[in-house]
Amino acid sequence: MDWLAVLPFVVVIIAAIWTKQVIPSLLFAVVVAGYIMDFHWLGGMLTALGFIIEGLRDESNIKIILFLYAFSALIGLIKMSGGIKGFVQEAAERIEHKRGAFMLTWISSIGTFSAPSFRIVTIGPVMKALRKSIPMTKQELGFVIETTASPLVVLIPIATAFVGYMTSVIELSLNQAGMEGDAYSLYIQSIPYNFFAFAMLGVGFYLSFFHKNKTPATDAENHGEQPDDDQWEDCHPAVTKDLPAKPWHLIVPLISVILLTFLFMYSLGVQNGRAGFDALINANVLDAMVLAVVLTLIAFVIYLKFRSESLKKMMDSLIAGGNDMMGVILLLAMVWGLSTGSEALAFANTISSSFAWVPAGFVAVITFIAGCGISYFIGSSWGTWGILMPVGVSIAAAADSSLPMVIGAVFASGTFGAFASPLSDDTNTTAGILNLNPVKYARFKLRPALIAAGAAAALYFVLSFFLT
């Protein structure tokens, strides 16, 4: 059965690239794993269902689902109460020049780093409102905005929608490979090795403050635009005209989440016998994030109720916001199910016996290049991480390669797809706000993204000879 253990991963990669749909592809792979374990027509389906249920039973996985739903619900409440619209309006009225606009883009990441789509929705309308004052085309503006989205968020180890998922895929990959280690600590150690994210941030910073156009590219812009195309209101549901403008409804809840997360991380660390900085870096980070988001959400609802906001309207927005994350939760359920099925098939043992000959110096660069191809064609960083991380960790263990570097390479490869793929949410959200053709806009981003990816691949190749 050795080679059959690899089959579900082969299936999910081929199906995801072919269909451009990650969740059905993962489900298909789980079903394949079920039928490998039990080829009976009914037994295979029941076994696959058991894999998914077993993954959902895990306490840490339940906490991740709770955090993602509560965080997305908080964002829904912020949108409904006019937090995003108020921030955009204040910024558009106070900033008049290119440098100020780009300084806001970078500085605002302090408070809006929670998710890439949140960054884009917050900053995109501001840049759209100021476009006449900025000597850059819309696709160049979109490029600058997106460099502070996924490439930035993946590097921030606290209070983001990514952290829970990223530590989860590390943990399940360690379990599948039969390895011990703290998933959050490994995530922290992998951050310096996300070379693609650092390269894209560097390119975006250069374009923001030092680049001067000679022949501006406008091929991605939709022609036949309306005369009021530069109006920011109604360019996204979060900034419609009928919403109030309350910037503090964005700023205060996000500050609350960040501060409470640090407070709870430290408190839980102290409770476990740690002190100083060590108290912050501990396995209880997920507990701290869940508590911070839930308490902030409750306090925000109470505040809005005292402001005479309709409780029904708040609950509708809260549920609608949380439901925006259901696609991600389904993705997680499939990833966990595939991981459970792979453990049952002894996937890690197959990888160890089959790939022990791979030189340690090649693991990170091969993983990164393969991941870039997968993520570009499926347009999902999370899907890429869920598919590739178990494979990368198992091969790294078999080849005795640097585990933090291989993990960083997997995260970097998914970041490439989130930034460069025409199918990614980042690309389509930015294109929608700035009225760009998504395919042409993605083509415009592809060249600098490939340059950054090439630089990252070279670094992985060189460093791998020194980090084993």
Sine and cosine of phi, psi and omega as CSV:
sin_phi,cos_phi,sin_psi,cos_psi,sin_omega,cos_omega
0.00,0.00,0.00,1.00,-0.14,-0.99
-0.81,0.59,-0.82,0.58,-0.07,-1.00
-0.93,0.36,-0.43,0.90,0.02,-1.00
-0.92,0.40,-0.40,0.92,0.01,-1.00
-0.90,0.44,-0.45,0.90,-0.01,-1.00
-1.00,0.09,-0.33,0.94,-0.12,-0.99
-0.84,0.55,-0.70,0.72,0.00,-1.00
-0.85,0.53,-0.59,0.81,0.01,-1.00
-0.96,0.29,-0.59,0.81,0.09,-1.00
-0.89,0.45,-0.67,0.74,-0.01,-1.00
-0.89,0.46,-0.73,0.69,-0.07,-1.00
-0.92,0.38,-0.60,0.80,0.01,-1.00
-0.92,0.40,-0.74,0.68,-0.01,-1.00
-0.90,0.44,-0.72,0.69,-0.03,-1.00
-0.90,0.43,-0.64,0.77,-0.02,-1.00
-0.92,0.39,-0.67,0.75,0.02,-1.00
-0.93,0.38,-0.61,0.79,-0.04,-1.00
-0.95,0.31,-0.73,0.69,-0.10,-0.99
-1.00,-0.02,-0.30,0.96,-0.10,-1.00
0.89,0.45,0.32,0.95,0.00,-1.00
-0.83,-0.56,0.88,-0.48,-0.13,-0.99
-0.98,0.17,-0.73,0.68,-0.12,-0.99
-0.88,0.47,-0.77,0.64,0.04,-1.00
-0.88,0.48,-0.56,0.83,0.01,-1.00
-0.92,0.40,-0.66,0.75,0.05,-1.00
-0.91,0.42,-0.66,0.75,0.03,-1.00
-0.88,0.47,-0.67,0.74,0.03,-1.00
-0.87,0.49,-0.66,0.75,0.01,-1.00
-0.91,0.41,-0.62,0.79,0.05,-1.00
-0.89,0.45,-0.67,0.74,0.03,-1.00
-0.89,0.45,-0.66,0.75,0.05,-1.00
-0.86,0.51,-0.69,0.72,0.04,-1.00
-0.88,0.48,-0.63,0.78,0.02,-1.00
-0.89,0.46,-0.67,0.74,-0.02,-1.00
-0.97,0.25,-0.41,0.91,0.11,-0.99
-0.92,0.39,-0.62,0.78,0.01,-1.00
-0.96,0.29,-0.60,0.80,-0.04,-1.00
-0.56,-0.83,0.96,-0.27,-0.13,-0.99
-0.98,0.18,-0.02,1.00,0.06,-1.00
-0.90,0.44,0.59,-0.80,-0.11,-0.99
-0.87,0.50,-0.55,0.83,0.03,-1.00
-1.00,-0.09,-0.60,0.80,-0.03,-1.00
-0.88,0.47,-0.60,0.80,0.00,-1.00
-0.89,0.45,-0.67,0.74,0.02,-1.00
-0.92,0.39,-0.66,0.75,0.02,-1.00
-0.91,0.42,-0.61,0.79,0.04,-1.00
-0.91,0.42,-0.68,0.74,0.04,-1.00
-0.89,0.46,-0.69,0.72,0.05,-1.00
-0.88,0.48,-0.63,0.78,0.04,-1.00
-0.89,0.45,-0.60,0.80,0.06,-1.00
-0.87,0.49,-0.71,0.70,-0.03,-1.00
-0.91,0.41,-0.71,0.70,-0.02,-1.00
-0.89,0.46,-0.65,0.76,0.00,-1.00
-0.89,0.46,-0.63,0.78,0.05,-1.00
-0.91,0.41,-0.60,0.80,-0.01,-1.00
-0.97,0.26,-0.30,0.95,0.01,-1.00
-0.97,0.24,-0.35,0.94,-0.08,-1.00
-0.89,0.45,0.73,-0.69,-0.07,-1.00
-0.88,0.48,-0.69,0.73,0.00,-1.00
-0.90,0.44,-0.62,0.79,0.01,-1.00
-0.92,0.40,-0.62,0.78,0.06,-1.00
-0.89,0.46,-0.64,0.76,0.03,-1.00
-0.90,0.44,-0.61,0.79,0.03,-1.00
-0.90,0.43,-0.69,0.72,0.03,-1.00
-0.88,0.48,-0.70,0.72,0.01,-1.00
-0.88,0.47,-0.69,0.72,0.01,-1.00
-0.89,0.46,-0.75,0.67,-0.05,-1.00
-0.89,0.47,-0.68,0.73,-0.02,-1.00
-0.92,0.39,-0.71,0.71,-0.02,-1.00
-0.91,0.41,-0.64,0.77,0.00,-1.00
-0.90,0.43,-0.71,0.71,0.02,-1.00
-0.91,0.42,-0.57,0.82,0.07,-1.00
-0.90,0.44,-0.64,0.77,0.05,-1.00
-0.88,0.47,-0.67,0.74,0.05,-1.00
-0.89,0.46,-0.64,0.76,0.05,-1.00
-0.88,0.48,-0.63,0.78,0.02,-1.00
-0.93,0.36,-0.62,0.78,0.05,-1.00
-0.89,0.45,-0.68,0.73,0.04,-1.00
-0.88,0.47,-0.75,0.66,-0.05,-1.00
-0.87,0.49,-0.60,0.80,-0.06,-1.00
-1.00,0.10,0.02,1.00,0.09,-1.00
1.00,0.04,0.29,0.96,-0.02,-1.00
-0.91,0.42,-0.73,0.68,-0.01,-1.00
-0.94,0.35,-0.69,0.72,0.00,-1.00
-0.88,0.47,-0.65,0.76,0.01,-1.00
-0.90,0.44,-0.65,0.76,0.03,-1.00
-0.89,0.45,-0.71,0.70,-0.01,-1.00
-0.89,0.46,-0.70,0.71,-0.03,-1.00
-0.89,0.46,-0.71,0.70,0.01,-1.00
-0.88,0.47,-0.69,0.72,-0.03,-1.00
-0.91,0.41,-0.68,0.73,-0.03,-1.00
-0.90,0.43,-0.53,0.85,-0.02,-1.00
-0.99,0.16,-0.44,0.90,-0.12,-0.99
-0.99,-0.14,-0.34,0.94,-0.08,-1.00
-0.95,-0.30,0.72,-0.69,-0.09,-1.00
-0.83,-0.55,-0.29,0.96,-0.14,-0.99
-0.83,-0.56,0.28,-0.96,-0.05,-1.00
-0.85,0.53,-0.76,0.65,-0.07,-1.00
-0.88,0.48,-0.67,0.74,0.02,-1.00
-0.90,0.43,-0.63,0.77,0.01,-1.00
-0.90,0.44,-0.68,0.73,-0.02,-1.00
-0.97,0.26,-0.53,0.85,0.11,-0.99
-0.89,0.46,-0.64,0.76,0.07,-1.00
-0.89,0.46,-0.66,0.75,-0.01,-1.00
-0.84,0.54,-0.69,0.72,-0.04,-1.00
-0.98,0.17,-0.69,0.72,-0.04,-1.00
-0.92,0.39,-0.58,0.81,-0.04,-1.00
-0.91,0.41,-0.25,0.97,0.04,-1.00
-0.89,0.46,-0.36,0.93,0.03,-1.00
-0.87,0.50,-0.58,0.81,-0.06,-1.00
-0.94,-0.34,-0.15,0.99,-0.08,-1.00
-0.82,-0.57,0.45,0.89,-0.05,-1.00
-1.00,0.09,0.10,1.00,-0.16,-0.99
-0.90,0.45,-0.52,0.85,0.01,-1.00
-0.35,-0.94,0.55,-0.83,0.00,-1.00
-0.84,0.54,-0.72,0.70,-0.02,-1.00
-0.89,0.46,-0.58,0.82,0.04,-1.00
-0.91,0.42,-0.66,0.75,0.06,-1.00
-0.87,0.50,-0.74,0.68,-0.08,-1.00
-0.91,0.41,-0.69,0.73,-0.03,-1.00
-0.92,0.39,-0.50,0.87,-0.01,-1.00
-0.98,0.19,-0.69,0.72,-0.11,-0.99
-1.00,-0.02,-0.54,0.84,-0.05,-1.00
-0.81,0.58,-0.78,0.63,0.02,-1.00
-0.89,0.45,-0.54,0.84,0.05,-1.00
-0.88,0.47,-0.75,0.66,-0.01,-1.00
-0.91,0.41,-0.56,0.83,0.04,-1.00
-0.91,0.41,-0.66,0.75,0.00,-1.00
-0.91,0.41,-0.49,0.87,-0.07,-1.00
-0.98,-0.18,0.16,0.99,-0.16,-0.99
-0.86,0.51,-0.57,0.82,-0.03,-1.00
-0.93,0.38,-0.35,0.94,0.00,-1.00
-1.00,-0.07,-0.07,1.00,-0.07,-1.00
-0.90,-0.43,0.87,-0.49,-0.05,-1.00
-0.98,0.21,0.86,0.52,0.05,-1.00
-0.63,-0.77,0.48,-0.87,0.06,-1.00
-0.97,0.26,0.24,-0.97,-0.04,-1.00
-0.90,0.44,-0.59,0.81,0.00,-1.00
-0.95,0.31,-0.51,0.86,0.10,-1.00
-0.94,0.34,-0.61,0.79,0.09,-1.00
-0.89,0.46,-0.71,0.71,0.03,-1.00
-0.86,0.51,-0.65,0.76,0.02,-1.00
-0.87,0.49,-0.71,0.70,-0.01,-1.00
-0.90,0.43,-0.67,0.74,0.01,-1.00
-0.88,0.48,-0.71,0.71,-0.08,-1.00
-0.94,0.33,-0.41,0.91,0.05,-1.00
-0.92,0.39,-0.33,0.94,0.07,-1.00
-0.98,-0.20,0.29,0.96,0.05,-1.00
-0.98,-0.20,-0.96,-0.29,-0.05,-1.00
-0.84,0.55,-0.70,0.71,0.00,-1.00
-0.87,0.49,-0.43,0.90,0.03,-1.00
-1.00,0.03,-0.71,0.70,-0.10,-0.99
-0.88,0.47,-0.60,0.80,-0.04,-1.00
-0.92,0.40,-0.27,0.96,-0.03,-1.00
-1.00,-0.08,-0.09,1.00,-0.09,-1.00
-0.99,-0.17,0.88,-0.47,-0.20,-0.98
-1.00,-0.01,0.35,0.94,-0.05,-1.00
-0.42,-0.91,0.57,-0.82,0.15,-0.99
0.84,0.54,0.57,0.82,0.12,-0.99
-0.86,-0.51,0.34,-0.94,0.05,-1.00
-0.92,0.38,-0.33,0.94,-0.06,-1.00
-0.99,0.16,-0.55,0.83,-0.18,-0.98
-0.85,0.53,-0.74,0.68,-0.02,-1.00
-0.86,0.51,-0.69,0.72,-0.01,-1.00
-0.93,0.35,-0.68,0.73,-0.06,-1.00
-0.90,0.44,-0.67,0.74,0.05,-1.00
-0.93,0.37,-0.52,0.85,0.02,-1.00
-0.90,0.43,-0.72,0.70,-0.03,-1.00
-0.93,0.36,-0.50,0.87,0.09,-1.00
-0.92,0.39,-0.71,0.70,-0.04,-1.00
-0.89,0.45,-0.72,0.70,-0.02,-1.00
-0.92,0.39,-0.52,0.85,0.03,-1.00
-0.94,0.35,-0.63,0.78,0.07,-1.00
-0.89,0.45,-0.71,0.70,0.01,-1.00
-0.88,0.48,-0.66,0.75,-0.03,-1.00
-0.92,0.40,-0.56,0.83,-0.01,-1.00
-1.00,0.07,-0.03,1.00,-0.01,-1.00
0.94,0.34,0.53,0.85,-0.04,-1.00
-0.94,-0.35,0.42,-0.91,0.07,-1.00
-0.96,-0.29,0.49,-0.87,0.03,-1.00
0.35,-0.94,0.38,-0.92,0.03,-1.00
-1.00,0.03,0.89,-0.46,-0.10,-1.00
-0.87,0.49,-0.66,0.75,-0.03,-1.00
-0.92,0.39,-0.66,0.75,0.04,-1.00
-0.89,0.46,-0.64,0.77,0.05,-1.00
-0.91,0.42,-0.61,0.79,0.07,-1.00
-0.88,0.47,-0.70,0.71,0.04,-1.00
-0.86,0.52,-0.70,0.71,-0.02,-1.00
-0.92,0.39,-0.45,0.89,-0.04,-1.00
-0.99,0.15,-0.31,0.95,-0.08,-1.00
-0.83,0.56,-0.72,0.69,0.01,-1.00
-0.88,0.48,-0.30,0.95,-0.04,-1.00
-0.99,-0.11,0.12,0.99,0.10,-1.00
-1.00,0.08,0.95,0.31,-0.14,-0.99
-0.90,0.44,-0.55,0.84,0.00,-1.00
-0.90,0.44,-0.68,0.73,-0.01,-1.00
-0.88,0.47,-0.69,0.72,0.01,-1.00
-0.90,0.43,-0.65,0.76,0.00,-1.00
-0.90,0.44,-0.68,0.74,0.00,-1.00
-0.93,0.37,-0.60,0.80,0.07,-1.00
-0.89,0.46,-0.62,0.78,0.04,-1.00
-0.90,0.43,-0.69,0.73,0.02,-1.00
-0.90,0.44,-0.69,0.72,0.01,-1.00
-0.90,0.45,-0.64,0.77,0.02,-1.00
-0.90,0.44,-0.66,0.75,0.03,-1.00
-0.89,0.45,-0.73,0.68,0.00,-1.00
-0.90,0.43,-0.53,0.85,-0.03,-1.00
-0.93,0.38,-0.67,0.75,-0.22,-0.98
-0.88,-0.48,-0.28,0.96,-0.13,-0.99
-0.80,-0.60,-0.28,0.96,-0.10,-0.99
-0.99,0.16,0.68,-0.74,0.09,-1.00
-0.84,-0.55,0.77,-0.64,-0.04,-1.00
-0.96,0.29,0.65,-0.76,0.17,-0.98
-0.96,-0.27,-0.75,0.66,0.05,-1.00
-0.76,-0.65,1.00,0.04,-0.05,-1.00
-0.84,0.53,0.70,-0.72,0.04,-1.00
-1.00,0.00,0.77,-0.64,-0.02,-1.00
-0.77,-0.63,0.23,0.97,-0.12,-0.99
-0.92,0.38,-0.33,0.94,-0.01,-1.00
-1.00,0.07,-0.17,0.99,-0.06,-1.00
-0.97,0.23,0.65,-0.76,0.05,-1.00
-0.96,0.27,0.77,-0.64,0.01,-1.00
-1.00,0.09,0.28,-0.96,-0.04,-1.00
0.96,0.29,0.54,0.84,-0.04,-1.00
-0.94,0.35,0.40,-0.92,0.07,-1.00
-0.96,0.29,0.45,-0.89,-0.02,-1.00
-0.85,0.52,-0.50,0.87,-0.05,-1.00
-0.99,-0.11,0.49,0.87,-0.08,-1.00
-0.87,0.49,-0.44,0.90,-0.03,-1.00
-1.00,0.10,0.01,1.00,0.06,-1.00
-0.95,0.30,0.75,-0.66,-0.07,-1.00
-1.00,0.09,-0.43,0.90,0.01,-1.00
-0.92,0.40,0.66,-0.75,0.01,-1.00
0.96,0.29,0.15,0.99,0.06,-1.00
-0.98,0.19,-0.19,0.98,0.06,-1.00
-0.38,-0.92,0.52,-0.86,-0.01,-1.00
-0.84,0.54,-0.37,0.93,-0.02,-1.00
-0.98,0.22,-0.18,0.98,-0.05,-1.00
-0.75,-0.66,0.60,0.80,0.00,-1.00
-0.95,0.32,0.34,-0.94,-0.09,-1.00
-0.91,0.41,-0.47,0.88,-0.07,-1.00
-0.99,0.13,-0.05,1.00,0.03,-1.00
-1.00,0.08,0.52,-0.86,0.12,-0.99
-0.95,0.32,0.20,-0.98,0.02,-1.00
-0.89,-0.47,0.99,-0.17,-0.07,-1.00
-0.75,-0.66,1.00,0.09,-0.08,-1.00
-0.86,0.52,-0.54,0.84,-0.01,-1.00
-0.93,0.37,-0.32,0.95,0.06,-1.00
-0.96,0.30,-0.21,0.98,0.15,-0.99
-0.99,-0.11,-0.73,0.68,-0.16,-0.99
-0.93,0.36,-0.76,0.65,-0.11,-0.99
-0.91,0.43,-0.75,0.66,0.01,-1.00
-0.86,0.50,-0.63,0.78,-0.01,-1.00
-0.93,0.36,-0.65,0.76,0.08,-1.00
-0.88,0.47,-0.64,0.77,0.02,-1.00
-0.87,0.50,-0.71,0.71,0.00,-1.00
-0.88,0.48,-0.70,0.71,-0.04,-1.00
-0.91,0.42,-0.77,0.64,-0.06,-1.00
-0.91,0.42,-0.69,0.72,0.00,-1.00
-0.91,0.41,-0.56,0.83,0.04,-1.00
-0.89,0.46,-0.73,0.68,0.04,-1.00
-0.88,0.47,-0.67,0.74,-0.01,-1.00
-0.87,0.48,-0.74,0.67,-0.03,-1.00
-0.94,0.33,-0.59,0.81,0.06,-1.00
-0.86,0.50,-0.72,0.70,-0.01,-1.00
-0.92,0.40,-0.70,0.71,-0.02,-1.00
-0.88,0.47,-0.69,0.73,0.01,-1.00
-0.93,0.38,-0.58,0.81,0.06,-1.00
-0.90,0.43,-0.69,0.72,0.04,-1.00
-0.89,0.46,-0.65,0.76,0.02,-1.00
-0.87,0.49,-0.49,0.87,0.01,-1.00
-1.00,-0.03,0.20,0.98,0.10,-0.99
1.00,0.00,0.25,0.97,0.03,-1.00
-0.99,-0.17,0.24,-0.97,-0.02,-1.00
-0.60,-0.80,0.38,-0.93,0.05,-1.00
0.88,0.47,-0.63,-0.78,-0.05,-1.00
-0.91,0.41,-0.51,0.86,0.01,-1.00
-0.88,0.47,-0.45,0.89,0.01,-1.00
-0.93,0.37,-0.42,0.91,0.00,-1.00
-0.99,0.15,-0.58,0.82,-0.05,-1.00
-0.99,-0.11,1.00,0.00,-0.03,-1.00
-0.54,-0.84,0.16,-0.99,-0.10,-0.99
-0.95,0.31,-0.08,1.00,-0.04,-1.00
-1.00,-0.07,0.25,0.97,-0.05,-1.00
-0.86,0.50,-0.60,0.80,-0.01,-1.00
-0.91,0.41,-0.66,0.75,0.07,-1.00
-0.85,0.52,-0.69,0.72,-0.02,-1.00
-0.90,0.44,-0.66,0.75,-0.01,-1.00
-0.92,0.39,-0.65,0.76,0.02,-1.00
-0.89,0.45,-0.75,0.67,0.00,-1.00
-0.87,0.50,-0.69,0.73,-0.04,-1.00
-0.89,0.46,-0.71,0.70,-0.03,-1.00
-0.93,0.37,-0.71,0.70,-0.03,-1.00
-0.89,0.45,-0.71,0.70,0.01,-1.00
-0.91,0.42,-0.65,0.76,0.06,-1.00
-0.89,0.46,-0.67,0.75,0.01,-1.00
-0.89,0.46,-0.71,0.70,0.01,-1.00
-0.89,0.45,-0.71,0.70,-0.01,-1.00
-0.90,0.44,-0.61,0.79,-0.01,-1.00
-0.92,0.38,-0.64,0.76,0.05,-1.00
-0.89,0.46,-0.70,0.71,0.02,-1.00
-0.88,0.48,-0.69,0.72,0.02,-1.00
-0.86,0.50,-0.74,0.67,-0.03,-1.00
-0.91,0.41,-0.53,0.85,0.04,-1.00
-0.91,0.41,-0.66,0.75,0.07,-1.00
-0.91,0.42,-0.38,0.93,0.07,-1.00
-1.00,0.03,0.26,0.97,0.07,-1.00
0.93,0.36,0.43,0.90,0.08,-1.00
-0.98,0.21,0.63,-0.78,0.00,-1.00
-0.89,0.45,0.79,-0.61,0.01,-1.00
-0.91,0.42,-0.61,0.79,0.03,-1.00
-0.89,0.45,-0.67,0.74,0.02,-1.00
-0.89,0.45,-0.65,0.76,0.03,-1.00
-0.90,0.43,-0.70,0.71,-0.01,-1.00
-0.90,0.43,-0.63,0.78,0.04,-1.00
-0.88,0.47,-0.70,0.72,0.00,-1.00
-0.93,0.37,-0.63,0.78,0.01,-1.00
-0.89,0.45,-0.73,0.68,-0.01,-1.00
-0.93,0.37,-0.66,0.75,0.03,-1.00
-0.89,0.46,-0.65,0.76,0.04,-1.00
-0.90,0.43,-0.72,0.70,0.03,-1.00
-0.88,0.47,-0.62,0.78,-0.01,-1.00
-0.92,0.39,-0.34,0.94,0.09,-1.00
-0.88,0.47,-0.36,0.93,-0.03,-1.00
-1.00,-0.07,0.03,1.00,-0.06,-1.00
-0.90,0.43,-0.55,0.83,0.06,-1.00
-0.88,0.48,-0.66,0.75,0.03,-1.00
-0.92,0.39,-0.65,0.76,0.01,-1.00
-0.90,0.44,-0.63,0.77,0.09,-1.00
-0.89,0.45,-0.66,0.75,0.05,-1.00
-0.85,0.52,-0.71,0.70,0.02,-1.00
-0.87,0.49,-0.70,0.71,0.00,-1.00
-0.86,0.52,-0.64,0.77,0.02,-1.00
-0.94,0.34,-0.64,0.77,0.03,-1.00
-0.88,0.47,-0.71,0.70,0.01,-1.00
-0.90,0.44,-0.64,0.77,0.03,-1.00
-0.89,0.45,-0.67,0.74,0.02,-1.00
-0.91,0.42,-0.62,0.78,0.03,-1.00
-0.90,0.44,-0.68,0.73,0.02,-1.00
-0.89,0.45,-0.67,0.74,0.04,-1.00
-0.90,0.44,-0.61,0.79,0.00,-1.00
-0.92,0.38,-0.60,0.80,0.08,-1.00
-0.88,0.47,-0.68,0.73,0.00,-1.00
-0.90,0.45,-0.50,0.86,-0.01,-1.00
-1.00,0.04,0.04,1.00,-0.02,-1.00
0.86,0.51,0.71,0.70,-0.02,-1.00
-0.85,0.52,-0.70,0.72,-0.06,-1.00
-0.88,0.48,-0.63,0.77,0.01,-1.00
-0.90,0.43,-0.62,0.79,0.03,-1.00
-0.90,0.43,-0.70,0.71,0.02,-1.00
-0.89,0.46,-0.70,0.72,-0.04,-1.00
-0.88,0.48,-0.66,0.76,-0.03,-1.00
-0.98,0.20,-0.39,0.92,-0.10,-1.00
-0.99,-0.16,-0.40,0.92,-0.12,-0.99
-0.85,-0.52,0.25,0.97,0.02,-1.00
-0.90,0.44,-0.38,0.92,-0.02,-1.00
-0.97,0.23,-0.26,0.97,-0.06,-1.00
-0.91,0.42,0.80,-0.60,0.03,-1.00
-0.87,0.49,0.68,-0.73,-0.04,-1.00
-0.84,0.55,-0.53,0.85,-0.05,-1.00
-0.93,0.36,-0.26,0.97,-0.07,-1.00
-0.98,-0.19,-0.21,0.98,-0.13,-0.99
-0.89,0.45,-0.77,0.64,-0.06,-1.00
-0.90,0.44,-0.71,0.70,-0.07,-1.00
-0.93,0.37,-0.64,0.77,0.04,-1.00
-0.91,0.41,-0.69,0.73,0.03,-1.00
-0.87,0.49,-0.69,0.73,-0.01,-1.00
-0.90,0.44,-0.73,0.68,-0.03,-1.00
-0.90,0.43,-0.70,0.72,0.03,-1.00
-0.89,0.46,-0.66,0.75,0.00,-1.00
-0.91,0.42,-0.60,0.80,0.04,-1.00
-0.88,0.48,-0.67,0.74,0.03,-1.00
-0.90,0.44,-0.70,0.71,0.01,-1.00
-0.89,0.45,-0.75,0.66,-0.09,-1.00
-0.92,0.40,-0.54,0.84,0.01,-1.00
-0.92,0.39,-0.66,0.75,-0.07,-1.00
-0.99,0.17,-0.39,0.92,0.04,-1.00
-0.97,-0.22,-0.28,0.96,0.09,-1.00
0.94,0.35,0.41,0.91,-0.06,-1.00
-0.69,-0.73,0.89,-0.45,0.08,-1.00
-0.93,0.37,-0.69,0.72,-0.03,-1.00
-0.91,0.43,-0.65,0.76,0.04,-1.00
-0.89,0.45,-0.66,0.75,0.03,-1.00
-0.89,0.47,-0.71,0.71,0.00,-1.00
-0.89,0.46,-0.69,0.73,-0.01,-1.00
-0.90,0.44,-0.58,0.82,-0.01,-1.00
-0.98,0.20,-0.69,0.73,-0.21,-0.98
-1.00,-0.03,-0.49,0.87,-0.10,-0.99
-0.86,0.50,-0.72,0.70,0.03,-1.00
-0.86,0.50,-0.61,0.80,0.02,-1.00
-0.92,0.38,-0.73,0.68,-0.03,-1.00
-0.88,0.47,-0.70,0.71,-0.01,-1.00
-0.91,0.41,-0.66,0.75,-0.01,-1.00
-0.91,0.42,-0.68,0.74,0.01,-1.00
-0.93,0.37,-0.63,0.77,0.03,-1.00
-0.87,0.49,-0.66,0.76,0.02,-1.00
-0.91,0.40,-0.65,0.76,-0.03,-1.00
-0.93,0.37,-0.60,0.80,-0.06,-1.00
-1.00,-0.04,-0.03,1.00,-0.03,-1.00
0.86,0.51,0.67,0.74,0.05,-1.00
-1.00,0.01,0.21,-0.98,0.02,-1.00
-0.92,0.38,0.91,-0.41,-0.06,-1.00
-0.91,0.42,-0.73,0.69,0.04,-1.00
-0.86,0.52,-0.59,0.80,-0.01,-1.00
-0.94,0.34,-0.64,0.76,0.02,-1.00
-0.92,0.40,-0.66,0.75,0.06,-1.00
-0.88,0.47,-0.69,0.72,0.06,-1.00
-0.87,0.49,-0.60,0.80,0.02,-1.00
-0.92,0.40,-0.63,0.78,0.05,-1.00
-0.89,0.45,-0.74,0.67,0.01,-1.00
-0.89,0.45,-0.60,0.80,0.03,-1.00
-0.90,0.43,-0.65,0.76,-0.03,-1.00
-0.91,0.40,-0.63,0.77,0.07,-1.00
-0.92,0.39,-0.58,0.81,0.04,-1.00
-0.89,0.46,-0.59,0.81,0.05,-1.00
-0.85,0.53,-0.74,0.67,-0.01,-1.00
-0.91,0.41,-0.65,0.76,0.02,-1.00
-0.88,0.48,-0.55,0.83,-0.02,-1.00
-0.99,0.11,-0.71,0.71,-0.22,-0.98
-0.99,-0.13,-0.39,0.92,-0.14,-0.99
-0.96,0.29,0.66,-0.75,0.10,-0.99
-0.93,0.36,-0.21,0.98,-0.02,-1.00
-1.00,-0.07,-0.15,0.99,-0.12,-0.99
-0.96,0.28,0.46,-0.89,0.04,-1.00
-0.89,0.46,-0.61,0.79,-0.01,-1.00
-0.87,0.49,-0.75,0.66,-0.02,-1.00
-0.87,0.50,-0.72,0.69,-0.09,-1.00
-0.96,0.28,-0.55,0.83,0.06,-1.00
-0.92,0.40,-0.71,0.70,0.02,-1.00
-0.89,0.45,-0.70,0.71,0.00,-1.00
-0.88,0.47,-0.62,0.78,0.01,-1.00
-0.91,0.42,-0.68,0.74,-0.02,-1.00
-0.93,0.37,-0.67,0.75,-0.08,-1.00
-1.00,-0.07,0.07,1.00,0.01,-1.00
0.85,0.52,0.84,0.54,0.03,-1.00
-0.91,-0.42,0.43,-0.90,0.14,-0.99
-0.97,0.25,0.88,-0.47,-0.12,-0.99
-0.85,0.52,-0.65,0.76,-0.05,-1.00
-0.93,0.36,-0.72,0.70,0.02,-1.00
-0.92,0.38,-0.60,0.80,0.03,-1.00
-0.91,0.42,-0.67,0.74,0.05,-1.00
-0.89,0.45,-0.60,0.80,0.05,-1.00
-0.90,0.43,-0.60,0.80,0.05,-1.00
-0.89,0.45,-0.62,0.79,-0.02,-1.00
-0.98,0.20,-0.34,0.94,-0.19,-0.98
-0.90,0.43,-0.66,0.75,-0.06,-1.00
-0.88,0.48,-0.81,0.59,0.04,-1.00
-0.89,0.45,-0.53,0.85,0.04,-1.00
-0.91,0.41,-0.63,0.78,0.04,-1.00
-0.93,0.37,-0.58,0.81,0.06,-1.00
-0.89,0.46,-0.72,0.69,0.03,-1.00
-0.89,0.45,-0.65,0.76,0.01,-1.00
-0.91,0.41,-0.62,0.78,0.05,-1.00
-0.89,0.45,-0.67,0.74,0.05,-1.00
-0.89,0.45,-0.66,0.75,0.01,-1.00
-0.90,0.44,-0.70,0.72,-0.01,-1.00
-0.88,0.48,-0.65,0.76,0.02,-1.00
-0.89,0.45,-0.65,0.76,0.02,-1.00
-0.91,0.42,-0.68,0.74,0.04,-1.00
-0.87,0.50,-0.68,0.74,-0.03,-1.00
-0.90,0.44,-0.72,0.70,-0.04,-1.00
-0.93,0.37,-0.75,0.66,-0.07,-1.00
-0.93,0.37,-0.45,0.89,-0.05,-1.00
-0.88,0.47,-0.42,0.91,0.01,-1.00
-0.97,0.26,-0.26,0.97,-0.04,-1.00
-0.95,-0.32,-0.28,0.96,-0.05,-1.00
-0.86,-0.51,1.00,-0.10,0.00,-1.00
-0.80,-0.60,0.00,0.00,0.00,0.00
